[in-house]
């Protein structure tokens, strides 16, 4: 029996910056397939701010689960009540957690689509088999649109910034000493997953010291990585700026939008830069660029393909050869070619 077209869709977005950006094509493809439908993107704060200007959705459903166990039960109830009040007829779960499926089941959403696993198959009306092939994460998310007979597209991840946000970032850079017309290179030396994904910090320092001879360099990162960036930039010339821990997500994205080049580990900011169309140098070691690299853009990746890579470990248990084989000279050469 053919399913009716959905009229009120809830899309449970991923919980990490890079994954959320890689999931944006699902929203775009849904909008193209169902132009009259109400589409709500549900995601954790503060990640939801990345979708504030997204034109493919009608509503943002932001939530912040508290860490306190007692309050968490109440927060679950609040989320379920909010889902029920939304009267959604369809849920697409881009997260693989038990809780997201349970919320939508308790929220009385009639059609619930997601990947099976984590003991949640019985909570879904359409539980797709987990795929272990080499498809990119973007396509892994798009596969969940197959029950709607939406063919796999080439829609790329995107982020939409307002001209005001881009201009405010430009003014912030100006106040820090940067002048329009000069080259601007962004660098993100951290990542949320673990140190195994990070190029050695002393190499980022050596790279910045060389790059500042022909461009301004701005370091970005979250509050957790701000101490690392302080060590990297300590004693470097004034043409090296430190914005780590000093920007919200959208503010960081707006700074990246102003860059001529962005150099980064496999991380959320890498996907932000890619979605904004900024030239990239993406450094890979313990992870697989075929799955989580810039979508349909292998030219921006440096991956030495060590015998033990990808291992997907958070901390390297041996000699960190996958990242140490990437030299400062190689990254510098590629950066100069890009500029």
C-alpha positions, 0 to 999 in steps of 0.5 A: 500500500502506497504511503501518503505524502507527508504533511508535517515532518520532524527531522531529528538532526545529528548531535555533532557540528560536522554531522549536522552540516552533513545532514543539511542535504536531507532538509533540502531534498525533502523541501524539493520533494514536498514543497507544501509540507511543514518541515521542522528540524529538531536538534540540540542547542547550541547546534541549532543556531547553525540552521537559523537561516535555513530556508528548507525548514519552517521551524527549529525545535531546539532542546537542551537536555540537562545533566542532572538525572532527576531533571533529565526525566522531566526534560524527556517528558517536556520534549515528548509533550512538545513533539505531541503538540507539534502533531507531526505525521512523519519523523526522520531520525538521523541520529541512531540513539534509542532516546530519539526513537522513543521520543517520537514513539511516545510523541504519537508520530505515526510514521517513524523512519530510521536505521535499526540498532540500539534496541530501537527497531520496534520503535520504528515503523520503517527500520532500515538496515545498517549499511557498512559500505564505503558511502559518504556520511552525507549519502548515509543520511540521504539513504533514509529518504528512500522510503519516500522514493526520493532518489539519491541526489548530489545535493551538497551540504550548505550553511546560509549566513546573512550579509549582516553576519558576514559584515560583522565578522569582517568588522571584527577582523578589521578591529583586530588588525586585518585589512580588506584586500589582504589574504586571510587564512583560517586555521582550526587545530582542534577537534571534538573527537580526540587527539588522534585526529589532530595534527601536532600543535607545534606544526600548526605553529610552524605553519602559521609562522610561515603563512603570516609572511604573506597573509593574516592568519586567524585561529578558530576553535571552541572553548575546550581548545582555547588553551591549545591555541594560546600555546600555538600563538604565544609569541607569534607576530600580530598578523596571527589572530586568536579567536578560539573560544571567543565566537559562537558557532554562527560567528565562527562560520561568518569568520570562515566565510571571510577566509581565502583558505581554511586549514583544519583537521577532520572536524566540524569547522572543516564541514562548515568551511566546505559548506560555505564553499571556502577553499580547504586543506583538510588533514586526515589521519585516524579517520576516513576521508571517503566517509567524512571528508569534504563531500565530493571534493577529494582534492582538498584532503591530505591523507598519508594512508598509513597502514593502520589508518583509518583506526577511528581511535580517539588516542593513538596507541602507537607512534601517531605515524598517520599525522606525523607523516604530514609535513609542514612543508607539504601543507605550506606548499599546498596552501601557497598553491591555493592562494 
